[in-house]
Amino acid sequence: MTKRTKRIALFAVSFPFMLAACAIGSDRSPSASALATLKPTQGNQVAGSVRFEQYGNKARVIATVTGLKPGAAHGFHVHEKGDCSAADAMSAGGHFNPLGQPHGAHDKPPHHAGDMPNLTADATGTAMLRWEGEALSVGSGPANVVGRSVIVHRDPDDYKTQPTGNSGPRLACGVIQSGSGG
């Protein structure tokens, strides 16, 4: 076999794998996305951003939040109204709950669509979260987060107390606005 023949044979064997890799890569682009910029409620200093991305039947949530109590856990939810105008963010309403479920842990039904994992701050007061769930959607359907708000609470969600998880006052609020899809 000549060098040229070997290269052609190698390409012929490799080509299907390269195509498969390209197909997999294209699935990694979200079909829709949205972003919330968190601003502190009155008397607080919590801020950050939360990105929502739709991948098939799952919504991915990517959050970075600063100004939290170092080492503490904080309730983190999508709320029903896209209104952060009140000084305490009570204008955002209750947890987003389009299916009328009781409050609960994000990973054990039943639960509100807006129930997400607690944020846990590191030693500098920064929390980062990357989570995927099927209860929320971005851009369409009854569980669409666009036009709603996301809230960071002072206390951890206990995932039991109805209807809020006993997560305390609202430290930051951001309206979820549509972003560009994939």
C-alpha positions in Angstrom: 0.0 0.0 0.0 1.3 3.4 -0.9 1.2 6.4 1.5 -1.6 7.9 -0.5 -3.7 4.7 -0.4 -3.1 4.4 3.3 -4.4 8.0 3.8 -7.5 7.3 1.7 -8.2 4.1 3.6 -7.7 5.9 7.0 -10.1 8.7 5.8 -12.7 6.2 4.6 -12.6 4.5 8.0 -12.5 7.8 10.0 -15.2 9.7 8.0 -18.3 8.0 9.7 -16.8 8.8 13.1 -16.2 12.4 12.2 -19.8 12.7 10.9 -21.1 11.2 14.2 -18.9 13.7 16.2 -20.3 16.6 14.2 -23.9 15.4 14.8 -23.3 15.1 18.5 -21.8 18.6 18.6 -24.8 20.1 16.9 -27.1 18.6 19.6 -25.1 20.5 22.2 -26.5 23.9 21.0 -29.6 25.0 22.9 -32.8 25.3 21.0 -33.7 28.4 23.1 -32.1 30.4 25.9 -33.0 33.1 28.4 -31.1 35.2 30.9 -31.9 36.9 34.2 -29.7 39.5 35.8 -30.0 39.3 39.5 -30.2 42.6 41.4 -30.3 43.0 45.2 -33.4 43.7 47.1 -33.4 46.6 49.4 -30.7 46.4 52.1 -28.9 43.4 50.4 -25.9 43.0 48.2 -26.6 39.8 46.4 -26.2 40.0 42.6 -25.4 37.7 39.7 -26.8 36.1 36.5 -28.8 33.0 35.7 -28.9 31.5 32.2 -31.6 29.1 31.1 -31.0 26.8 28.0 -33.3 24.3 26.4 -31.8 21.0 25.4 -34.4 18.5 24.1 -36.9 18.0 27.0 -34.5 19.4 29.6 -33.8 23.0 30.7 -30.2 23.7 31.9 -29.7 26.3 34.5 -26.3 28.0 34.9 -26.0 30.5 37.8 -23.3 32.6 39.3 -24.4 34.6 42.4 -22.2 36.8 44.6 -22.7 38.6 47.9 -24.0 35.6 49.8 -23.2 34.6 53.3 -20.0 32.5 53.0 -20.6 28.8 53.4 -24.4 29.2 53.6 -27.1 27.5 51.6 -29.9 29.7 50.0 -33.2 28.8 48.4 -33.3 29.4 44.7 -36.6 29.4 42.7 -38.3 30.5 39.6 -41.3 32.7 40.6 -44.5 33.2 38.8 -44.3 36.9 37.8 -41.6 38.7 35.9 -41.8 41.7 38.2 -38.9 42.7 40.5 -40.2 46.2 41.1 -41.0 45.9 44.9 -38.2 46.7 47.3 -38.5 43.2 48.8 -39.3 41.5 45.4 -42.7 40.3 46.6 -44.0 41.6 43.3 -42.5 38.4 41.8 -45.3 36.4 43.3 -45.0 32.8 44.6 -43.1 29.9 43.1 -43.8 29.2 39.5 -46.3 26.3 39.6 -48.2 25.8 36.4 -49.3 22.3 37.2 -50.6 23.0 40.7 -48.2 20.7 42.5 -47.1 21.0 46.2 -43.7 22.4 47.0 -40.9 19.8 47.2 -37.4 18.9 46.2 -36.4 19.5 42.6 -35.4 15.9 42.1 -38.4 14.1 43.7 -41.9 14.6 42.4 -44.2 16.2 43.2 -42.8 19.7 43.2 -43.4 23.1 41.7 -41.9 23.6 38.3 -39.9 26.5 39.8 -38.3 24.4 42.6 -34.5 24.3 42.0 -31.5 23.1 44.1 -30.3 25.3 46.9 -27.3 27.6 46.1 -24.4 27.0 48.4 -21.9 29.9 48.8 -18.2 29.2 49.0 -15.8 31.0 51.4 -16.0 34.2 49.4 -19.8 34.3 49.3 -20.0 33.2 45.7 -22.3 30.3 44.5 -22.2 28.6 41.2 -24.8 26.2 39.9 -25.1 24.1 36.8 -28.3 22.0 36.9 -30.7 20.3 34.5 -34.3 19.4 35.0 -37.4 18.5 33.0 -39.9 20.6 35.0 -39.0 23.9 33.3 -38.8 24.9 29.7 -37.3 27.8 27.8 -39.4 29.5 25.1 -42.5 27.4 24.9 -45.0 25.3 26.8 -46.8 25.7 30.1 -43.5 25.5 32.1 -41.9 28.3 30.0 -39.6 30.5 32.3 -39.4 33.4 29.9 -41.2 36.4 31.4 -41.0 35.0 34.9 -38.4 35.9 37.6 -35.7 34.0 39.5 -35.3 34.7 43.3 -32.4 34.0 45.7 -33.6 33.6 49.3 -31.8 34.2 52.6 -32.3 30.7 54.0 -32.0 27.2 52.5 -35.1 25.5 51.1 -36.1 22.7 53.4 -38.1 21.1 50.5 -41.0 20.4 53.0 -42.7 23.5 54.2 -45.7 24.6 52.1 -45.7 26.5 49.9 -42.2 28.0 50.0 -39.8 25.6 51.7 -39.3 28.1 54.6 -36.5 29.8 52.6 -37.0 33.2 54.1 -36.7 36.8 52.7 -35.8 37.5 49.1 -32.2 38.7 48.7 -32.1 39.2 44.9 -34.5 39.1 42.0 -34.1 39.0 38.2 -36.6 39.0 35.4 -36.0 36.1 32.9 -35.7 37.5 29.4 -35.5 35.6 26.1 -32.1 35.2 24.7 -30.9 33.9 21.3 -31.4 30.3 20.6 -28.6 27.9 19.7 
